[in-house]
């Protein structure tokens, strides 16, 4: 793990779980797989704290354990999974667009809690939805269950591995750690539950400020006493499926940008590509370079209802897509009216390249971008050739090339003419190695997000006093409004925050929003680059 | 500390033997004299240059190589030394031509070469091109709000483990009302290694409904005292005040019982202290309304001075 990744993981863990968990997590990421006592000794924290922290991390799928020889259990952290925490808002928003509020809340609960049983999820989501509904209405468990089943069917949630039930009791002592297994076919199997009930609304007295102890809620209500029907069957969010969805979205929007530029075309080509991707959602594992071949007839049948284009027009579109130099769609045969595949690896490569081009353009200017694209296209170019092809004066071209070279976007390939590699008798060719440039950019993205988070924390800490004051004022206003105060009194309380302070708060809010939005968008770039790198590594 | 090596090729730095000599230790061994003062003309130097291909790969741009830090190993061919560093003067054997086509690198003959950079690039460099504005749209706004909300929510979840604060000398009044009460979370022990379970010295049973554990005898008798006090207060009929205390005590007691499972010595101590403080404040509480109504209502009921 690079230093930048470790730093980012440390910031994320600290923000979400506190300092103790952060210390343990970062230690595990740095040092790899370790047993419990060694962790406690090396980090200097008490055994209790370490146990608590590890429980939290295991619950959230950030740490896995393995039993080694002589019964020692070792814990290993998953750095890449920690970095996924940046993407939680995107997952939840995607669930919202696909399955509306119910789906959104289900995914949110699963992400916040790591793993949950289906009944617990349904109950919590129903309660939350009931609160947002109008008075008197409640959310039925059945509706939430249906959405949950739909999510499981489309693989957005999956079951966690569980302890296999052993028929014969172990003669020896129980193992130090349970071995969790899961089989492919059971992963999306929803247990038959009859969840009957409605969401409960919280009592209005509980809507006070956070000082209200939650212990006021009936802790020992009857629900807890009943045995949970699906005890031991835990569900988690299937992040790979979400990634597949993001990738499909990116491909469709790329096709739309390229081909559907004219509004009167009603976005047909992107629709065709979307249909093809949808058809191969479940059949093709996301790491394959190509989707399964689809015949033109199948695509025609699967087009969304209401899309009335004739078969010939569809064929024309498919041919157009297949002939496009971007090579997103390829033709793999002629049976069934033409077999077409989507070239996933190429598509990801194009997206990563486009990202690189755009970064070069924004950082060095459009002329540099021209040179970059030129070198990309021609693969290897000498200095003189670059100047000629790009039609840029020699001095500037050299300057730009060296700038990009020192930024590691372009690299040099030397081809010696003589065996003694004399510099005067060697060709030096400029080339773009997309994989290494992508890696460099990814590393930079991690650093940027770490900087953004640090800056945001710094800004918040600087204005901590002011923020607390404004929170207190809001709490007072809220309580006064609840007890029915007059306008004059409310005005007085609001004036407790002076105008310059209000200004300061506004500025702070704007800055924090900007930093947060930047984090989300840098994460999109990270997703593209990581997908491309992963796809390339799989092929090698 | 000046960077030496092929990149700068300051002749004065060659024979001082500070680091360069060490770097000459190669697989073939080396002759100290030969290493320090290569004689034998250009071809001999070039031979050494060629013998270390990996180093060459770093030093592709001898003129820009001043920026490549940590570029160790080879000295430059001596001819270049006098050219690149005007300070070296004409110590070289003659102002011979470069070993490669200088035009190719971009500097005309006789031009002044750019200064070698001796420090890391600035921390906040000026950018010629300002960044493009962020994407704005419904989706982005929603995700932004979601992110900020999630951040707040995570802090209130039981998974967020607070660092135990040091005891402050003065107990701030507002602290009681800014405490965030969290639900307890009990992991599913069947899925975790056995060593994760909290160990008790003399643990009777794992059930939380059982009230007493011998290890917790001390704090629970305390609870028993507290409970008795609650009953007394209830009989006095103080209405909502004692309800609040009751529930606070209940919260404390429940936390206590849940604390059996967590086996947190620190938490035990905290709870113990909390109950102790609550006991101390019981007396005061019965005279004085709680802070929520401090501003508005209490003026109506109480003419007494505040304590």
Interface residues (C-beta under 8 A of the other chain):
Chain A: X15 X16 X17 X18 X19 X20 X21 X36 X48 X49 X51 X52 X53 X54 X55 X56 X58 X59 X60 X65 X67 X73 X88 X89 X90 X92 X93 X96 X97 X108 X112 X113 X114 X162 X163 X174 X176 X177 X178 X180 X208 X210 X211 X212 X213 X214 X215 X216 X219 X232 X234 X362 X363 X364 X365 X383 X394 X395 X398 X399 X402 X406 X412 X414 X420 X421 X422 X423 X424 X425 X426 X428 X476 X479 X480 X483 X485 X512 X513 X514 X516 X517 X518 X519 X520 X521
Chain B: X46 X47 X50 X53 X56 X57 X60 X61 X64 X67 X98 X99 X100 X101 X104 X105 X106 X127 X128 X129 X131 X132 X134 X135 X139 X140 X142 X143 X144 X146 X147 X148 X150 X151 X153 X154 X156 X157 X159 X160 X161 X162 X163 X177 X178 X179 X180 X181 X182 X183 X187 X188 X190 X191 X192 X193 X194 X195 X196 X198 X247 X248 X250 X251 X254 X255 X262 X263 X264 X265 X266 X292 X295 X296
